[in-house]
Amino acid sequence: MKAYDYDCPVEATLEVIGGKWKATCLYYLIEGPKRFSELMELLETASSRILSKQLKELEEHEVIKRKIYSEVPPRVEYSLTDYGKTLLPLIEMICDWGERRLEKTGKKAIYNESH
């Protein structure tokens, strides 16, 4: 991993969770491990290339772990690490803010109802 200097702590946070799908992946991983195909299904408009890249970056930052099962065909699951779980209050705050924004704008979100 590269060493960076930041102008503020927000930059250090956004380096880890910034990106089109990273925070959303973390949101869905709160409920437990997910296979790549499950994440693709939840993130309908995500391209597999970008999602794969962003999951790899989250793994490099030790926020998620990738577990490969020795099965045929191989099964891979992504889950939050203990370090990644420290982001839960932040993800919950982002979710709450987003819900208030949706109410304010009159728009709706279609998402996994288990949250």
N, CA, C and O atoms as CSV, one atom per row, in Angstrom:
chain,resi,resn,atom,element,x,y,z
A,1,MET,N,N,0.833,-1.161,0.000
A,1,MET,CA,C,0.000,0.000,0.000
A,1,MET,C,C,0.889,1.240,0.000
A,1,MET,O,O,1.947,1.256,0.630
A,2,LYS,N,N,0.461,2.257,-0.697
A,2,LYS,CA,C,1.232,3.490,-0.787
A,2,LYS,C,C,1.051,4.327,0.473
A,2,LYS,O,O,0.006,4.286,1.123
A,3,ALA,N,N,2.085,5.081,0.800
A,3,ALA,CA,C,1.990,6.020,1.915
A,3,ALA,C,C,1.591,7.376,1.353
A,3,ALA,O,O,2.155,7.838,0.360
A,4,TYR,N,N,0.621,8.007,1.990
A,4,TYR,CA,C,0.119,9.289,1.526
A,4,TYR,C,C,0.208,10.317,2.631
A,4,TYR,O,O,0.180,9.986,3.817
A,5,ASP,N,N,0.316,11.570,2.223
A,5,ASP,CA,C,0.148,12.686,3.136
A,5,ASP,C,C,-1.192,13.316,2.773
A,5,ASP,O,O,-1.544,13.397,1.597
A,6,TYR,N,N,-1.927,13.753,3.765
A,6,TYR,CA,C,-3.265,14.280,3.547
A,6,TYR,C,C,-3.349,15.711,4.052
A,6,TYR,O,O,-2.632,16.111,4.969
A,7,ASP,N,N,-4.230,16.460,3.441
A,7,ASP,CA,C,-4.507,17.815,3.901
A,7,ASP,C,C,-5.431,17.817,5.114
A,7,ASP,O,O,-5.405,18.749,5.918
A,8,CYS,N,N,-6.254,16.763,5.244
A,8,CYS,CA,C,-7.160,16.659,6.385
A,8,CYS,C,C,-7.587,15.204,6.561
A,8,CYS,O,O,-7.408,14.394,5.651
A,9,PRO,N,N,-8.148,14.864,7.719
A,9,PRO,CA,C,-8.566,13.487,7.974
A,9,PRO,C,C,-9.664,12.996,7.032
A,9,PRO,O,O,-9.779,11.794,6.790
A,10,VAL,N,N,-10.465,13.908,6.502
A,10,VAL,CA,C,-11.520,13.508,5.565
A,10,VAL,C,C,-10.902,12.831,4.344
A,10,VAL,O,O,-11.441,11.846,3.839
A,11,GLU,N,N,-9.788,13.350,3.875
A,11,GLU,CA,C,-9.098,12.734,2.730
A,11,GLU,C,C,-8.665,11.307,3.037
A,11,GLU,O,O,-8.787,10.421,2.191
A,12,ALA,N,N,-8.159,11.087,4.248
A,12,ALA,CA,C,-7.708,9.744,4.632
A,12,ALA,C,C,-8.891,8.774,4.653
A,12,ALA,O,O,-8.753,7.616,4.258
A,13,THR,N,N,-10.045,9.245,5.111
A,13,THR,CA,C,-11.251,8.409,5.136
A,13,THR,C,C,-11.739,8.131,3.727
A,13,THR,O,O,-12.046,6.989,3.386
A,14,LEU,N,N,-11.813,9.175,2.906
A,14,LEU,CA,C,-12.321,9.014,1.547
A,14,LEU,C,C,-11.391,8.182,0.674
A,14,LEU,O,O,-11.838,7.586,-0.306
A,15,GLU,N,N,-10.111,8.131,1.010
A,15,GLU,CA,C,-9.220,7.244,0.267
A,15,GLU,C,C,-9.684,5.799,0.417
A,15,GLU,O,O,-9.581,5.006,-0.519
A,16,VAL,N,N,-10.193,5.462,1.594
A,16,VAL,CA,C,-10.623,4.094,1.866
A,16,VAL,C,C,-12.043,3.839,1.362
A,16,VAL,O,O,-12.278,2.833,0.692
A,17,ILE,N,N,-12.997,4.726,1.666
A,17,ILE,CA,C,-14.398,4.448,1.335
A,17,ILE,C,C,-14.923,5.242,0.153
A,17,ILE,O,O,-16.061,5.042,-0.272
A,18,GLY,N,N,-14.099,6.150,-0.389
A,18,GLY,CA,C,-14.532,6.930,-1.540
A,18,GLY,C,C,-14.545,6.070,-2.789
A,18,GLY,O,O,-13.703,5.187,-2.951
A,19,GLY,N,N,-15.468,6.318,-3.641
A,19,GLY,CA,C,-15.613,5.528,-4.858
A,19,GLY,C,C,-17.078,5.195,-5.029
A,19,GLY,O,O,-17.830,5.155,-4.056
A,20,LYS,N,N,-17.471,4.962,-6.226
A,20,LYS,CA,C,-18.892,4.783,-6.533
A,20,LYS,C,C,-19.561,3.684,-5.708
A,20,LYS,O,O,-20.705,3.860,-5.289
A,21,TRP,N,N,-18.890,2.561,-5.462
A,21,TRP,CA,C,-19.559,1.410,-4.846
A,21,TRP,C,C,-19.013,0.995,-3.483
A,21,TRP,O,O,-19.594,0.113,-2.850
A,22,LYS,N,N,-17.929,1.588,-3.009
A,22,LYS,CA,C,-17.304,1.114,-1.773
A,22,LYS,C,C,-18.215,1.216,-0.557
A,22,LYS,O,O,-18.411,0.229,0.151
A,23,ALA,N,N,-18.769,2.390,-0.309
A,23,ALA,CA,C,-19.627,2.557,0.870
A,23,ALA,C,C,-20.874,1.688,0.760
A,23,ALA,O,O,-21.364,1.168,1.763
A,24,THR,N,N,-21.385,1.531,-0.457
A,24,THR,CA,C,-22.569,0.699,-0.652
A,24,THR,C,C,-22.236,-0.766,-0.384
A,24,THR,O,O,-23.042,-1.481,0.212
A,25,CYS,N,N,-21.073,-1.220,-0.809
A,25,CYS,CA,C,-20.643,-2.591,-0.499
A,25,CYS,C,C,-20.557,-2.781,1.008
A,25,CYS,O,O,-21.027,-3.790,1.532
A,26,LEU,N,N,-19.966,-1.831,1.704
A,26,LEU,CA,C,-19.864,-1.923,3.155
A,26,LEU,C,C,-21.250,-1.991,3.785
A,26,LEU,O,O,-21.472,-2.753,4.726
A,27,TYR,N,N,-22.174,-1.200,3.270
A,27,TYR,CA,C,-23.553,-1.190,3.751
A,27,TYR,C,C,-24.160,-2.588,3.646
A,27,TYR,O,O,-24.774,-3.069,4.599
A,28,TYR,N,N,-23.994,-3.237,2.505
A,28,TYR,CA,C,-24.568,-4.566,2.309
A,28,TYR,C,C,-23.807,-5.659,3.070
A,28,TYR,O,O,-24.386,-6.694,3.402
A,29,LEU,N,N,-22.530,-5.442,3.347
A,29,LEU,CA,C,-21.757,-6.434,4.095
A,29,LEU,C,C,-22.037,-6.379,5.597
A,29,LEU,O,O,-21.615,-7.269,6.336
A,30,ILE,N,N,-22.735,-5.354,6.050
A,30,ILE,CA,C,-23.095,-5.251,7.468
A,30,ILE,C,C,-23.882,-6.483,7.894
A,30,ILE,O,O,-23.685,-6.995,8.996
A,31,GLU,N,N,-24.770,-6.960,7.029
A,31,GLU,CA,C,-25.621,-8.099,7.411
A,31,GLU,C,C,-24.915,-9.438,7.325
A,31,GLU,O,O,-25.461,-10.452,7.760
A,32,GLY,N,N,-23.700,-9.461,6.768
A,32,GLY,CA,C,-22.943,-10.705,6.722
A,32,GLY,C,C,-22.240,-10.897,5.390
A,32,GLY,O,O,-22.391,-10.082,4.480
A,33,PRO,N,N,-21.470,-11.975,5.272
A,33,PRO,CA,C,-20.695,-12.232,4.058
A,33,PRO,C,C,-21.571,-12.296,2.813
A,33,PRO,O,O,-22.721,-12.731,2.860
A,34,LYS,N,N,-20.999,-11.854,1.705
A,34,LYS,CA,C,-21.680,-11.883,0.412
A,34,LYS,C,C,-20.729,-12.411,-0.638
A,34,LYS,O,O,-19.529,-12.137,-0.605
A,35,ARG,N,N,-21.274,-13.167,-1.567
A,35,ARG,CA,C,-20.513,-13.587,-2.737
A,35,ARG,C,C,-20.503,-12.431,-3.724
A,35,ARG,O,O,-21.343,-11.533,-3.665
A,36,PHE,N,N,-19.535,-12.473,-4.634
A,36,PHE,CA,C,-19.423,-11.424,-5.649
A,36,PHE,C,C,-20.740,-11.303,-6.424
A,36,PHE,O,O,-21.217,-10.196,-6.671
A,37,SER,N,N,-21.318,-12.435,-6.802
A,37,SER,CA,C,-22.559,-12.415,-7.577
A,37,SER,C,C,-23.705,-11.770,-6.791
A,37,SER,O,O,-24.563,-11.109,-7.377
A,38,GLU,N,N,-23.722,-11.960,-5.466
A,38,GLU,CA,C,-24.752,-11.324,-4.639
A,38,GLU,C,C,-24.584,-9.811,-4.640
A,38,GLU,O,O,-25.559,-9.067,-4.741
A,39,LEU,N,N,-23.333,-9.365,-4.527
A,39,LEU,CA,C,-23.083,-7.920,-4.563
A,39,LEU,C,C,-23.457,-7.341,-5.922
A,39,LEU,O,O,-24.025,-6.251,-6.003
A,40,MET,N,N,-23.139,-8.068,-6.984
A,40,MET,CA,C,-23.503,-7.613,-8.334
A,40,MET,C,C,-25.023,-7.470,-8.460
A,40,MET,O,O,-25.520,-6.533,-9.084
A,41,GLU,N,N,-25.739,-8.402,-7.866
A,41,GLU,CA,C,-27.200,-8.364,-7.919
A,41,GLU,C,C,-27.742,-7.167,-7.135
A,41,GLU,O,O,-28.682,-6.502,-7.572
A,42,LEU,N,N,-27.144,-6.901,-5.979
A,42,LEU,CA,C,-27.574,-5.772,-5.159
A,42,LEU,C,C,-27.227,-4.429,-5.799
A,42,LEU,O,O,-27.961,-3.452,-5.653
A,43,LEU,N,N,-26.111,-4.395,-6.503
A,43,LEU,CA,C,-25.634,-3.167,-7.152
A,43,LEU,C,C,-25.871,-3.302,-8.658
A,43,LEU,O,O,-24.931,-3.413,-9.445
A,44,GLU,N,N,-27.121,-3.290,-9.028
A,44,GLU,CA,C,-27.537,-3.610,-10.387
A,44,GLU,C,C,-26.807,-2.847,-11.488
A,44,GLU,O,O,-26.568,-3.395,-12.564
A,45,THR,N,N,-26.453,-1.597,-11.234
A,45,THR,CA,C,-25.826,-0.800,-12.288
A,45,THR,C,C,-24.300,-0.825,-12.249
A,45,THR,O,O,-23.646,-0.174,-13.064
A,46,ALA,N,N,-23.739,-1.567,-11.312
A,46,ALA,CA,C,-22.271,-1.646,-11.207
A,46,ALA,C,C,-21.718,-2.559,-12.296
A,46,ALA,O,O,-22.309,-3.585,-12.633
A,47,SER,N,N,-20.577,-2.163,-12.834
A,47,SER,CA,C,-19.901,-3.065,-13.771
A,47,SER,C,C,-19.040,-4.020,-12.949
A,47,SER,O,O,-18.519,-3.645,-11.899
A,48,SER,N,N,-18.896,-5.245,-13.425
A,48,SER,CA,C,-18.119,-6.229,-12.671
A,48,SER,C,C,-16.665,-5.796,-12.543
A,48,SER,O,O,-16.027,-6.081,-11.530
A,49,ARG,N,N,-16.132,-5.116,-13.547
A,49,ARG,CA,C,-14.739,-4.667,-13.513
A,49,ARG,C,C,-14.530,-3.631,-12.398
A,49,ARG,O,O,-13.583,-3.739,-11.619
A,50,ILE,N,N,-15.404,-2.643,-12.328
A,50,ILE,CA,C,-15.262,-1.594,-11.306
A,50,ILE,C,C,-15.523,-2.165,-9.917
A,50,ILE,O,O,-14.797,-1.854,-8.972
A,51,LEU,N,N,-16.555,-2.999,-9.786
A,51,LEU,CA,C,-16.846,-3.590,-8.478
A,51,LEU,C,C,-15.670,-4.436,-8.001
A,51,LEU,O,O,-15.287,-4.364,-6.833
A,52,SER,N,N,-15.108,-5.220,-8.880
A,52,SER,CA,C,-13.959,-6.057,-8.532
A,52,SER,C,C,-12.781,-5.190,-8.080
A,52,SER,O,O,-12.110,-5.510,-7.098
A,53,LYS,N,N,-12.537,-4.107,-8.789
A,53,LYS,CA,C,-11.437,-3.185,-8.454
A,53,LYS,C,C,-11.673,-2.556,-7.083
A,53,LYS,O,O,-10.751,-2.470,-6.271
A,54,GLN,N,N,-12.894,-2.121,-6.826
A,54,GLN,CA,C,-13.165,-1.457,-5.554
A,54,GLN,C,C,-13.142,-2.435,-4.382
A,54,GLN,O,O,-12.714,-2.073,-3.286
A,55,LEU,N,N,-13.593,-3.660,-4.597
A,55,LEU,CA,C,-13.483,-4.672,-3.550
A,55,LEU,C,C,-12.020,-4.967,-3.245
A,55,LEU,O,O,-11.648,-5.143,-2.085
A,56,LYS,N,N,-11.197,-5.020,-4.276
A,56,LYS,CA,C,-9.763,-5.249,-4.080
A,56,LYS,C,C,-9.145,-4.110,-3.261
A,56,LYS,O,O,-8.314,-4.355,-2.386
A,57,GLU,N,N,-9.550,-2.871,-3.542
A,57,GLU,CA,C,-9.033,-1.724,-2.791
A,57,GLU,C,C,-9.480,-1.786,-1.328
A,57,GLU,O,O,-8.689,-1.499,-0.429
A,58,LEU,N,N,-10.729,-2.155,-1.084
A,58,LEU,CA,C,-11.199,-2.302,0.300
A,58,LEU,C,C,-10.413,-3.393,1.020
A,58,LEU,O,O,-10.109,-3.273,2.207
A,59,GLU,N,N,-10.088,-4.453,0.293
A,59,GLU,CA,C,-9.289,-5.539,0.866
A,59,GLU,C,C,-7.872,-5.055,1.170
A,59,GLU,O,O,-7.319,-5.386,2.219
A,60,GLU,N,N,-7.285,-4.283,0.274
A,60,GLU,CA,C,-5.930,-3.749,0.497
A,60,GLU,C,C,-5.882,-2.846,1.721
A,60,GLU,O,O,-4.860,-2.776,2.405
A,61,HIS,N,N,-6.984,-2.154,2.000
A,61,HIS,CA,C,-7.058,-1.283,3.180
A,61,HIS,C,C,-7.487,-2.056,4.423
A,61,HIS,O,O,-7.697,-1.468,5.484
A,62,GLU,N,N,-7.619,-3.389,4.287
A,62,GLU,CA,C,-7.952,-4.284,5.392
A,62,GLU,C,C,-9.311,-3.995,6.016
A,62,GLU,O,O,-9.519,-4.231,7.206
A,63,VAL,N,N,-10.232,-3.484,5.209
A,63,VAL,CA,C,-11.587,-3.185,5.652
A,63,VAL,C,C,-12.489,-4.392,5.406
A,63,VAL,O,O,-13.422,-4.642,6.170
A,64,ILE,N,N,-12.209,-5.138,4.337
A,64,ILE,CA,C,-12.932,-6.381,4.070
A,64,ILE,C,C,-11.920,-7.497,3.875
A,64,ILE,O,O,-10.738,-7.258,3.627
A,65,LYS,N,N,-12.417,-8.727,3.994
A,65,LYS,CA,C,-11.558,-9.873,3.690
A,65,LYS,C,C,-12.251,-10.710,2.628
A,65,LYS,O,O,-13.477,-10.731,2.516
A,66,ARG,N,N,-11.443,-11.380,1.874
A,66,ARG,CA,C,-11.910,-12.239,0.788
A,66,ARG,C,C,-11.557,-13.662,1.169
A,66,ARG,O,O,-10.387,-13.985,1.369
A,67,LYS,N,N,-12.559,-14.507,1.269
A,67,LYS,CA,C,-12.331,-15.904,1.643
A,67,LYS,C,C,-12.646,-16.776,0.437
A,67,LYS,O,O,-13.731,-16.704,-0.141
A,68,ILE,N,N,-11.673,-17.599,0.075
A,68,ILE,CA,C,-11.827,-18.518,-1.047
A,68,ILE,C,C,-12.028,-19.921,-0.486
A,68,ILE,O,O,-11.201,-20.410,0.284
A,69,TYR,N,N,-13.116,-20.562,-0.869
A,69,TYR,CA,C,-13.407,-21.930,-0.437
A,69,TYR,C,C,-12.889,-22.903,-1.488
A,69,TYR,O,O,-13.021,-22.663,-2.688
A,70,SER,N,N,-12.294,-24.009,-1.025
A,70,SER,CA,C,-11.787,-25.018,-1.968
A,70,SER,C,C,-12.929,-25.912,-2.407
A,70,SER,O,O,-13.098,-27.028,-1.916
A,71,GLU,N,N,-13.689,-25.407,-3.320
A,71,GLU,CA,C,-14.813,-26.137,-3.891
A,71,GLU,C,C,-14.715,-26.046,-5.400
A,71,GLU,O,O,-13.963,-25.237,-5.943
A,72,VAL,N,N,-15.480,-26.882,-6.064
A,72,VAL,CA,C,-15.550,-26.802,-7.523
A,72,VAL,C,C,-17.007,-26.558,-7.872
A,72,VAL,O,O,-17.855,-27.400,-7.576
A,73,PRO,N,N,-17.323,-25.418,-8.500
A,73,PRO,CA,C,-16.438,-24.290,-8.792
A,73,PRO,C,C,-16.072,-23.543,-7.506
A,73,PRO,O,O,-16.792,-23.621,-6.510
A,74,PRO,N,N,-14.949,-22.820,-7.535
A,74,PRO,CA,C,-14.505,-22.103,-6.334
A,74,PRO,C,C,-15.561,-21.078,-5.893
A,74,PRO,O,O,-16.198,-20.422,-6.717
A,75,ARG,N,N,-15.720,-20.965,-4.599
A,75,ARG,CA,C,-16.654,-19.988,-4.035
A,75,ARG,C,C,-15.830,-18.949,-3.285
A,75,ARG,O,O,-14.935,-19.288,-2.511
A,76,VAL,N,N,-16.146,-17.682,-3.525
A,76,VAL,CA,C,-15.449,-16.574,-2.870
A,76,VAL,C,C,-16.482,-15.737,-2.143
A,76,VAL,O,O,-17.519,-15.390,-2.707
A,77,GLU,N,N,-16.197,-15.412,-0.882
A,77,GLU,CA,C,-17.075,-14.550,-0.102
A,77,GLU,C,C,-16.294,-13.355,0.425
A,77,GLU,O,O,-15.109,-13.452,0.744
A,78,TYR,N,N,-16.986,-12.237,0.507
A,78,TYR,CA,C,-16.420,-11.016,1.073
A,78,TYR,C,C,-17.138,-10.726,2.380
A,78,TYR,O,O,-18.353,-10.895,2.483
A,79,SER,N,N,-16.380,-10.287,3.379
A,79,SER,CA,C,-16.970,-9.924,4.663
A,79,SER,C,C,-16.156,-8.798,5.279
A,79,SER,O,O,-15.021,-8.534,4.882
A,80,LEU,N,N,-16.764,-8.141,6.261
A,80,LEU,CA,C,-16.069,-7.068,6.973
A,80,LEU,C,C,-15.033,-7.657,7.920
A,80,LEU,O,O,-15.267,-8.692,8.544
A,81,THR,N,N,-13.910,-7.005,8.021
A,81,THR,CA,C,-12.920,-7.351,9.042
A,81,THR,C,C,-13.312,-6.631,10.335
A,81,THR,O,O,-14.216,-5.796,10.335
A,82,ASP,N,N,-12.639,-6.952,11.416
A,82,ASP,CA,C,-12.889,-6.212,12.663
A,82,ASP,C,C,-12.604,-4.732,12.445
A,82,ASP,O,O,-13.344,-3.876,12.930
A,83,TYR,N,N,-11.544,-4.435,11.725
A,83,TYR,CA,C,-11.205,-3.039,11.410
A,83,TYR,C,C,-12.317,-2.413,10.560
A,83,TYR,O,O,-12.692,-1.261,10.783
A,84,GLY,N,N,-12.835,-3.152,9.608
A,84,GLY,CA,C,-13.922,-2.665,8.763
A,84,GLY,C,C,-15.178,-2.377,9.567
A,84,GLY,O,O,-15.922,-1.447,9.257
A,85,LYS,N,N,-15.413,-3.174,10.597
A,85,LYS,CA,C,-16.601,-2.971,11.439
A,85,LYS,C,C,-16.542,-1.644,12.185
A,85,LYS,O,O,-17.574,-1.134,12.622
A,86,THR,N,N,-15.340,-1.077,12.336
A,86,THR,CA,C,-15.247,0.234,12.984
A,86,THR,C,C,-15.865,1.325,12.113
A,86,THR,O,O,-16.112,2.432,12.592
A,87,LEU,N,N,-16.115,1.023,10.835
A,87,LEU,CA,C,-16.759,1.978,9.931
A,87,LEU,C,C,-18.289,1.954,10.043
A,87,LEU,O,O,-18.957,2.808,9.459
A,88,LEU,N,N,-18.854,0.990,10.783
A,88,LEU,CA,C,-20.311,0.856,10.862
A,88,LEU,C,C,-21.015,2.130,11.322
A,88,LEU,O,O,-22.017,2.503,10.712
A,89,PRO,N,N,-20.542,2.823,12.373
A,89,PRO,CA,C,-21.232,4.060,12.753
A,89,PRO,C,C,-21.233,5.093,11.619
A,89,PRO,O,O,-22.212,5.816,11.436
A,90,LEU,N,N,-20.149,5.157,10.871
A,90,LEU,CA,C,-20.070,6.095,9.758
A,90,LEU,C,C,-21.051,5.704,8.656
A,90,LEU,O,O,-21.747,6.564,8.116
A,91,ILE,N,N,-21.115,4.418,8.316
A,91,ILE,CA,C,-22.035,3.947,7.281
A,91,ILE,C,C,-23.479,4.195,7.721
A,91,ILE,O,O,-24.313,4.598,6.910
A,92,GLU,N,N,-23.774,3.958,8.989
A,92,GLU,CA,C,-25.123,4.216,9.501
A,92,GLU,C,C,-25.467,5.703,9.421
A,92,GLU,O,O,-26.595,6.062,9.081
A,93,MET,N,N,-24.509,6.560,9.730
A,93,MET,CA,C,-24.747,8.007,9.633
A,93,MET,C,C,-24.976,8.424,8.177
A,93,MET,O,O,-25.837,9.258,7.896
A,94,ILE,N,N,-24.212,7.848,7.263
A,94,ILE,CA,C,-24.394,8.147,5.840
A,94,ILE,C,C,-25.786,7.694,5.401
A,94,ILE,O,O,-26.468,8.401,4.659
A,95,CYS,N,N,-26.203,6.522,5.859
A,95,CYS,CA,C,-27.524,5.995,5.534
A,95,CYS,C,C,-28.623,6.916,6.078
A,95,CYS,O,O,-29.565,7.249,5.360
A,96,ASP,N,N,-28.503,7.320,7.330
A,96,ASP,CA,C,-29.494,8.218,7.940
A,96,ASP,C,C,-29.574,9.542,7.180
A,96,ASP,O,O,-30.666,10.043,6.912
A,97,TRP,N,N,-28.421,10.103,6.835
A,97,TRP,CA,C,-28.399,11.361,6.095
A,97,TRP,C,C,-29.067,11.181,4.737
A,97,TRP,O,O,-29.826,12.038,4.287
A,98,GLY,N,N,-28.773,10.047,4.089
A,98,GLY,CA,C,-29.378,9.755,2.790
A,98,GLY,C,C,-30.889,9.634,2.880
A,98,GLY,O,O,-31.599,10.106,1.992
A,99,GLU,N,N,-31.392,9.007,3.940
A,99,GLU,CA,C,-32.841,8.899,4.123
A,99,GLU,C,C,-33.477,10.274,4.297
A,99,GLU,O,O,-34.540,10.540,3.737
A,100,ARG,N,N,-32.835,11.148,5.070
A,100,ARG,CA,C,-33.356,12.517,5.229
A,100,ARG,C,C,-33.318,13.262,3.899
A,100,ARG,O,O,-34.230,14.027,3.585
A,101,ARG,N,N,-32.270,13.040,3.125
A,101,ARG,CA,C,-32.180,13.689,1.810
A,101,ARG,C,C,-33.297,13.202,0.893
A,101,ARG,O,O,-33.907,13.996,0.177
A,102,LEU,N,N,-33.565,11.899,0.913
A,102,LEU,CA,C,-34.642,11.358,0.092
A,102,LEU,C,C,-35.988,11.971,0.480
A,102,LEU,O,O,-36.796,12.306,-0.386
A,103,GLU,N,N,-36.221,12.116,1.785
A,103,GLU,CA,C,-37.461,12.741,2.251
A,103,GLU,C,C,-37.546,14.184,1.764
A,103,GLU,O,O,-38.597,14.631,1.304
A,104,LYS,N,N,-36.448,14.900,1.867
A,104,LYS,CA,C,-36.411,16.314,1.463
A,104,LYS,C,C,-36.663,16.481,-0.031
A,104,LYS,O,O,-37.360,17.406,-0.447
A,105,THR,N,N,-36.102,15.596,-0.827
A,105,THR,CA,C,-36.219,15.721,-2.282
A,105,THR,C,C,-37.442,15.009,-2.846
A,105,THR,O,O,-37.790,15.184,-4.014
A,106,GLY,N,N,-38.097,14.200,-2.001
A,106,GLY,CA,C,-39.263,13.459,-2.482
A,106,GLY,C,C,-38.911,12.266,-3.341
A,106,GLY,O,O,-39.782,11.687,-3.989
A,107,LYS,N,N,-37.638,11.890,-3.355
A,107,LYS,CA,C,-37.218,10.740,-4.131
A,107,LYS,C,C,-37.278,9.493,-3.264
A,107,LYS,O,O,-37.431,9.581,-2.045
A,108,LYS,N,N,-37.159,8.354,-3.883
A,108,LYS,CA,C,-37.215,7.079,-3.170
A,108,LYS,C,C,-35.981,6.255,-3.501
A,108,LYS,O,O,-35.358,6.422,-4.549
A,109,ALA,N,N,-35.647,5.367,-2.585
A,109,ALA,CA,C,-34.543,4.421,-2.811
A,109,ALA,C,C,-35.124,3.031,-2.823
A,109,ALA,O,O,-35.987,2.697,-2.010
A,110,ILE,N,N,-34.657,2.234,-3.732
A,110,ILE,CA,C,-35.033,0.820,-3.762
A,110,ILE,C,C,-33.816,0.072,-3.269
A,110,ILE,O,O,-32.795,0.026,-3.956
A,111,TYR,N,N,-33.908,-0.514,-2.086
A,111,TYR,CA,C,-32.769,-1.218,-1.527
A,111,TYR,C,C,-33.236,-2.408,-0.733
A,111,TYR,O,O,-34.431,-2.613,-0.518
A,112,ASN,N,N,-32.279,-3.181,-0.307
A,112,ASN,CA,C,-32.543,-4.384,0.474
A,112,ASN,C,C,-33.306,-3.987,1.736
A,112,ASN,O,O,-32.786,-3.241,2.567
A,113,GLU,N,N,-34.516,-4.474,1.881
A,113,GLU,CA,C,-35.394,-4.093,2.985
A,113,GLU,C,C,-34.941,-4.607,4.343
A,113,GLU,O,O,-35.535,-4.238,5.356
A,114,SER,N,N,-33.900,-5.454,4.402
A,114,SER,CA,C,-33.457,-5.969,5.693
A,114,SER,C,C,-32.731,-4.914,6.516
A,114,SER,O,O,-32.427,-5.147,7.686
A,115,HIS,N,N,-32.450,-3.762,5.925
A,115,HIS,CA,C,-31.765,-2.695,6.677
A,115,HIS,C,C,-32.751,-1.699,7.202
A,115,HIS,O,O,-32.363,-0.733,7.858
